Amino acid sequence: MNIKPKILIFCDYYLPGFKSGGGMRTIVNIVDRLSEKFDFWIITRDHDGTLDKTPYTTVKINDWNEVGKAKVYYLSRDNVKISKLRELIISVRPNLLYSNSYFATLTIYVLKLRKLRLIPKTNLVIAPCGELSIGALQLKRRKKMFFLAYAKISALYQDIIWKASSEIEKKEIENVKGKGGEIYIAPDLPPKVIFEHFRKELKPPKIAGEAKMIFLSRFMKKKNFKWLLENLTKIKGKLTIDIYGPLEDETYWQECQKLINDLPANIKIGYKGSIPFESVLNNMVKYHFFILPTLGENFGHVFLEALACGCPLIISDRTPWLDLEQKGIGWDLALENPQKWVETLNYCINLDDLNYSKISDKSRNFVVDWLADPEIETNTLTMLQHSLGQSSIRVS
């Protein structure tokens, strides 16, 4: 009987949570798709997201739980400490350590334990999940720059394996990582199928001169919604944008509300709150387009979900999803050219049902074909095998 290698994953938030974004979804998909080859153990916090500190009531806190195909340990706030992590790592005896954050406290504690040799020598993979993009580093810039300088001087991140989701993120990692270490490019792992029960009849009819758009994300400065609001005054026709997701920056939201209140009557912006992951697709399919003027994304699971719902994308050009217009599935637009955003939005609003249906169908078909590519899973599998020392794959 072959014993599967143990991979111990550190992530701030995990199931049953749903408010923390794509980094968590990548871990969920890795566990779901690769559990036949690896034995997954996960250490996480006992609550959902940065704003909601209420402990889960459906899992055992400070104990191991069987969650899907993984064993998950939920740390109470008083147990998020280096001594507890050391105890858990030694008890699990993993073959590989994996963290889906650069700045997270759990990641830093693991790095310190390795550097001080307080845990057995084990390879460590870190997936920054977009935290090192230019846009992300501008938020809380002084604090992050201080930590990046400290990390380089102390060689805290030395001798690790970096997981980049794209060539763009590889360059971002190279800018901060310092000497040593290796970078492996493996796009974030999506589920095998998204919205299997999609039917075209679920889409709303598209009336020329009107459009319904959805903004679904953690609401924070990095997602750049205020910038969008500042450029909506030249929009003609009826435009509705509904916002879904946790309000992670209350001050930023208040600034946005002031702009929303001053918008002309033909533009309606509504906040719909957070919705469980299981309800995302059934809500998203009710819209014509997905819009996100983000300052930077390393991958973007929500883009695939939108396309699977037949929603063409209107996003910035600061993600790996480029050349959307040539593919007929949306637009990736420069933030430096707000006039192009206005022109694109007006174009989308003016589309009639026949022409809208063409790009909606292309969007759905694109993601179905993309998910069917076996290389998507192979990239992550090979990266983990290499990190475990099971292959001699050459990395960057």
C-alpha positions in Angstrom: 0.0 0.0 0.0 1.5 3.4 -1.0 1.4 6.1 1.6 0.5 9.4 0.2 2.8 12.4 0.9 1.4 14.8 3.5 1.1 18.4 2.5 0.4 20.8 5.4 -1.2 24.0 4.2 -1.5 27.3 6.1 -4.2 29.7 5.0 -5.9 32.4 7.1 -9.4 31.4 6.1 -11.0 28.1 4.8 -14.3 26.4 4.6 -17.0 26.8 5.8 -16.0 30.4 5.2 -16.7 32.2 1.9 -15.7 35.9 2.4 -11.9 35.7 1.9 -11.6 35.6 -1.9 -9.8 33.5 -4.6 -6.8 32.4 -2.5 -9.0 30.2 -0.4 -10.9 28.8 -3.5 -7.5 27.7 -5.0 -6.8 25.6 -1.8 -10.3 24.2 -1.9 -9.8 23.2 -5.6 -6.3 21.7 -4.9 -7.7 19.5 -2.2 -10.7 18.5 -4.2 -8.8 17.6 -7.4 -5.5 16.2 -6.0 -6.5 14.3 -2.9 -6.0 10.9 -4.5 -2.3 11.7 -4.8 -1.7 13.8 -1.6 -2.8 13.7 2.0 -3.9 17.3 2.8 -3.8 18.9 6.2 -4.8 22.5 6.7 -4.2 25.0 9.6 -6.5 28.0 9.5 -8.3 30.5 11.7 -11.6 29.9 13.4 -13.6 32.6 11.6 -14.5 33.9 8.2 -12.6 36.9 6.8 -10.9 39.9 8.3 -14.1 41.6 9.4 -16.1 38.7 10.9 -14.3 37.6 14.1 -17.2 35.3 15.2 -15.9 31.7 15.6 -17.6 29.0 13.5 -20.2 27.0 15.3 -20.2 24.0 12.9 -16.6 22.8 13.5 -14.4 21.9 16.4 -12.1 24.8 17.4 -8.5 24.0 18.4 -8.9 20.4 17.1 -8.7 18.5 13.8 -11.8 18.2 11.7 -12.6 16.2 8.6 -13.7 18.8 6.0 -14.3 17.4 2.6 -11.1 15.6 1.6 -8.8 17.3 4.1 -8.1 17.4 7.8 -8.5 21.0 9.0 -7.4 22.6 12.3 -9.2 25.8 13.3 -7.1 28.0 15.5 -8.8 30.2 18.1 -7.4 33.8 18.3 -5.4 33.0 21.4 -3.8 30.0 19.7 -2.4 31.9 16.7 1.1 31.8 18.1 4.4 30.4 17.1 4.6 27.8 19.8 1.2 26.3 18.8 2.3 26.1 15.1 5.5 24.4 16.1 3.5 21.8 18.1 1.1 21.1 15.2 3.8 20.9 12.5 5.8 18.4 14.6 2.7 16.3 15.3 1.6 16.2 11.6 5.2 15.5 10.3 4.4 16.8 6.8 6.5 16.1 3.7 5.8 19.6 2.4 4.7 22.9 3.8 2.5 25.3 1.7 1.2 28.8 2.4 -1.1 30.9 0.3 0.1 34.3 1.5 3.3 36.3 1.7 2.3 38.7 4.5 0.1 36.5 6.7 1.0 36.0 10.3 0.8 32.2 9.9 3.3 32.4 7.0 5.8 34.5 9.0 5.6 32.2 12.0 6.4 29.2 9.8 9.3 31.0 8.2 10.7 31.9 11.6 10.4 28.3 12.8 12.3 27.1 9.7 15.0 29.8 10.1 15.5 29.0 13.8 15.5 25.2 13.0 12.7 24.6 15.5 10.9 22.3 13.1 12.2 19.4 10.9 13.7 20.6 7.7 11.0 20.6 5.1 10.5 22.3 1.7 8.1 25.3 1.8 6.0 26.6 -1.0 4.6 30.2 -0.8 1.9 31.4 -3.2 1.6 35.2 -2.7 -1.8 35.2 -4.3 -1.4 38.7 -5.8 -0.1 40.4 -2.6 3.1 41.5 -4.4 1.4 43.3 -7.3 2.1 47.0 -7.6 -1.5 47.8 -6.8 -1.6 45.7 -3.7 1.8 47.0 -2.4 0.4 50.6 -2.6 -2.1 49.8 0.1 -0.6 50.2 3.6 2.6 51.0 1.6 4.8 52.1 4.5 4.2 49.1 6.6 4.7 46.7 3.7 7.9 48.4 2.5 9.3 48.1 6.0 8.5 44.4 6.2 9.9 43.8 2.7 13.2 45.4 3.7 13.3 43.4 6.9 12.6 40.2 5.0 15.5 40.8 2.6 18.0 41.7 5.3 17.1 38.8 7.5 16.9 36.3 4.5 13.6 35.2 6.0 12.3 33.9 2.7 15.5 32.3 1.6 15.5 28.7 0.3 11.8 28.4 -0.5 9.8 27.6 -3.6 7.6 30.4 -4.9 4.4 29.5 -6.7 3.5 32.2 -9.3 0.1 32.0 -11.1 1.4 33.7 -14.2 4.4 35.4 -15.9 3.1 38.7 -14.4 3.3 37.3 -10.9 6.7 35.8 -11.5 8.1 39.2 -12.2 6.4 40.6 -9.1 8.0 37.9 -7.0 11.4 38.5 -8.6 11.2 42.2 -7.5 11.0 41.3 -3.8 12.3 37.8 -3.2 16.0 38.5 -2.7 18.7 35.8 -3.3 18.0 32.1 -3.5 14.8 30.3 -3.9 13.1 29.2 -7.1 9.9 30.3 -8.9 7.5 27.8 -10.4 4.6 29.0 -12.6 1.4 27.1 -12.1 -1.9 28.9 -12.8 -4.3 28.8 -9.8 -6.4 25.6 -9.9 -10.1 26.0 -10.7 -12.8 23.4 -10.2 -13.3 20.9 -13.0 -16.7 22.3 -13.9 -18.3 25.6 -13.2 -22.1 26.0 -13.4 -22.8 22.6 -14.9 -26.5 23.3 -15.0 -26.3 26.6 -16.8 -29.1 27.2 -19.3 -29.3 30.1 -21.7 -32.9 30.7 -20.5 -31.5 31.8 -17.1 -30.0 35.0 -18.7 -32.0 38.2 -18.6 -33.1 39.6 -22.0 -30.9 42.5 -23.2 -32.7 45.6 -24.1 -30.8 48.2 -26.2 -30.1 51.2 -24.0 -30.0 49.2 -20.7 -27.5 47.0 -19.0 -27.2 45.2 -15.7 -23.7 44.6 -14.4 -22.3 42.8 -11.4 -19.3 43.7 -9.3 -18.5 40.7 -7.1 -15.4 40.9 -4.9 -14.0 41.9 -1.5 -14.8 45.6 -1.4 -11.5 47.4 -0.8 -9.2 50.0 -2.4 -7.4 47.4 -4.5 -10.6 46.7 -6.4 -10.7 50.4 -7.5 -14.5 50.9 -7.5 -14.2 54.6 -6.5 -12.2 55.2 -9.7 -15.0 53.7 -11.7 -17.6 55.8 -10.0 -15.6 59.0 -10.8 -15.9 58.1 -14.5 -19.6 57.2 -14.8 -21.0 60.7 -15.3 -20.6 60.4 -19.1 -22.6 57.2 -19.3 -25.7 57.3 -21.5 -28.6 55.0 -21.2 -29.7 53.0 -18.1 -26.9 51.3 -16.2 -27.3 49.2 -13.1 -24.3 47.9 -11.1 -24.9 45.7 -8.1 -22.1 45.2 -5.6 -21.6 41.8 -3.9 -19.0 41.1 -1.3 -17.8 42.0 2.2 -17.1 45.7 2.9 -13.5 45.4 4.1 -12.8 49.1 4.1 -15.6 51.1 5.7 -14.0 54.5 5.1 -13.5 53.6 1.4 -17.1 52.5 1.1 -18.3 55.8 2.7 -16.2 57.7 0.1 -17.9 55.7 -2.6 -21.4 56.3 -1.2 -20.9 60.1 -1.5 -20.1 59.6 -5.2 -23.0 57.2 -5.7 -25.4 59.8 -4.2 -24.3 62.4 -6.8 -24.7 60.1 -9.9 -27.3 61.0 -12.5 -30.7 59.2 -12.3 -29.9 56.9 -15.2 -27.2 55.1 -13.1 -28.2 52.9 -10.2 -25.6 51.4 -7.9 -26.7 49.0 -5.1 -24.9 47.1 -2.4 -26.3 43.6 -2.1 -24.1 42.3 0.7 -22.0 39.1 0.9 -23.4 35.8 -0.4 -22.3 32.2 0.2 -20.2 30.7 -2.5 -23.0 28.2 -3.3 -25.3 31.1 -4.3 -22.8 33.1 -6.4 -23.5 31.5 -9.8 -27.3 31.6 -9.4 -27.1 35.3 -8.7 -24.4 36.2 -11.3 -26.3 34.6 -14.2 -29.0 37.3 -13.7 -26.6 40.0 -15.0 -25.4 40.9 -18.5 -21.8 41.8 -17.7 -19.2 41.4 -14.9 -17.2 44.6 -14.1 -14.0 45.0 -12.0 -11.5 47.9 -12.5 -9.0 46.2 -10.3 -5.5 47.5 -9.5 -4.2 44.0 -9.9 -5.1 40.3 -9.7 -2.8 37.3 -9.8 -5.5 35.0 -11.2 -9.2 35.8 -10.6 -11.5 32.8 -10.0 -14.4 35.1 -10.2 -13.6 35.9 -13.8 -14.1 32.2 -14.7 -17.3 32.1 -12.7 -18.6 35.2 -14.6 -17.8 33.7 -18.0 -19.4 30.4 -17.0 -22.6 32.5 -16.3 -22.4 34.0 -19.8 -21.3 37.4 -18.4 -18.6 39.0 -20.6 -15.8 40.7 -18.6 -15.1 44.4 -18.3 -11.9 44.5 -16.3 -8.6 46.3 -16.1 -5.5 45.1 -18.0 -3.8 44.3 -14.7 -4.7 40.6 -14.6 -3.5 37.5 -16.5 -6.8 37.6 -18.5 -5.8 39.7 -21.6 -6.9 40.1 -25.2 -10.5 39.5 -24.2 -11.9 41.6 -27.0 -10.1 39.6 -29.6 -11.5 36.5 -28.1 -15.0 38.0 -28.1 -15.5 37.5 -24.4 -15.1 41.0 -23.0 -12.6 43.9 -22.6 -9.4 44.3 -20.6 -8.9 48.1 -20.4 -6.1 50.4 -19.2 -6.9 52.4 -16.2 -4.8 55.2 -17.7 -7.5 55.6 -20.4 -10.8 56.3 -18.6 -12.4 57.5 -21.9 -12.0 54.0 -23.3 -14.0 52.7 -20.3 -16.8 55.1 -20.9 -16.9 54.2 -24.6 -17.0 50.5 -23.8 -19.7 50.8 -21.2 -21.8 52.9 -23.6 -21.3 50.2 -26.2 -22.4 47.5 -23.8 -25.4 49.4 -22.8 -26.5 49.9 -26.4 -26.2 46.3 -27.4 -29.4 44.6 -28.4 -30.4 41.1 -27.4 -29.2 39.4 -30.6 -25.7 40.9 -30.5 -25.4 40.5 -26.7 -26.3 36.8 -27.0 -23.3 36.3 -29.3 -20.7 37.5 -26.9 -22.5 35.9 -23.9 -22.5 32.5 -25.7 -18.8 32.9 -26.6 -18.0 33.7 -22.9 -19.7 30.5 -21.7 -18.1 28.4 -24.4 -14.7 29.8 -23.7 -14.6 28.8 -20.1 -16.1 25.3 -20.8 -13.2 24.7 -23.3 -10.6 26.2 -21.0 -11.6 24.1 -18.0 -11.4 21.0 -20.2 -7.6 21.5 -20.8 -5.8 18.7 -18.8 -2.7 20.9 -18.5 -4.5 23.1 -15.9 -4.4 20.3 -13.3 -1.0 19.0 -14.5 0.7 22.4 -13.8 -0.2 22.3 -10.1 0.4 18.6 -9.8 3.9 18.9 -11.2 4.7 21.9 -9.0 3.8 19.9 -5.9 5.7 16.8 -7.0 8.7 18.9 -7.7 8.5 20.6 -4.3 8.3 17.2 -2.7 11.4 16.1 -4.6 9.5 13.6 -6.6 10.7 15.0 -10.0 13.5 16.8 -11.5 11.4 19.4 -13.3 13.4 22.5 -14.2 11.9 25.7 -12.7 12.6 29.3 -13.3 
